[in-house]
Amino acid sequence: MAKKQRWPKSKCCESRDRCTRCPLRMLKEGTLPPGYTVKKRRLVKVA
């Protein structure tokens, strides 16, 4: 079975230890969905 990818949160909660769905962490790990990026701690769609 394929593991379903978790969707990132729409905004970083700024916790000291980043949660697993943090958009900043997912950006760093390269696990953000295609067509999305992070600007000012918010998940945004690339134009």
N, C-alpha and C positions, 0 to 999 in steps of 0.2 A: 504494500500500500504506500502511496505517495503521501508525504506529510504536507498538510495544507499550510501555506505561508500565512503568518500573522500579518494583519494590516497595521501599519504604523499609526500612532496617535497623530491627531492633527496639529497638536502643539506640544512642545517639550515642557514637562512639568518641573524641570530644573532641579531635580533631586541630586544629591551628591553622588550616589551610585546610580548610574543611568538604568532605567527599567528596560526590559527586553523589547518593548515596543517603541522605545524612544526614537524619534526620527533622526536625531543627531547620531545615535549609536548605529542605526541601520544604514545611514549614509556612509559612515566610516567603515562599516563592515561590507558595504556594497550589496546589501540585501533590500534596498528600497525597490518598490515596484518600478518597472520601466515607465518613463515619462514623468517622474516626480523628482523633486529636489527639495532642499531645506533652505529657507531664507528667513533670517531673524527669528530662529527657533520655531518656525512654522512650516508645515508640509505644504508645498505649492506644486502645481502642475506646470511642467515646462511647456512654453508656448510653441 
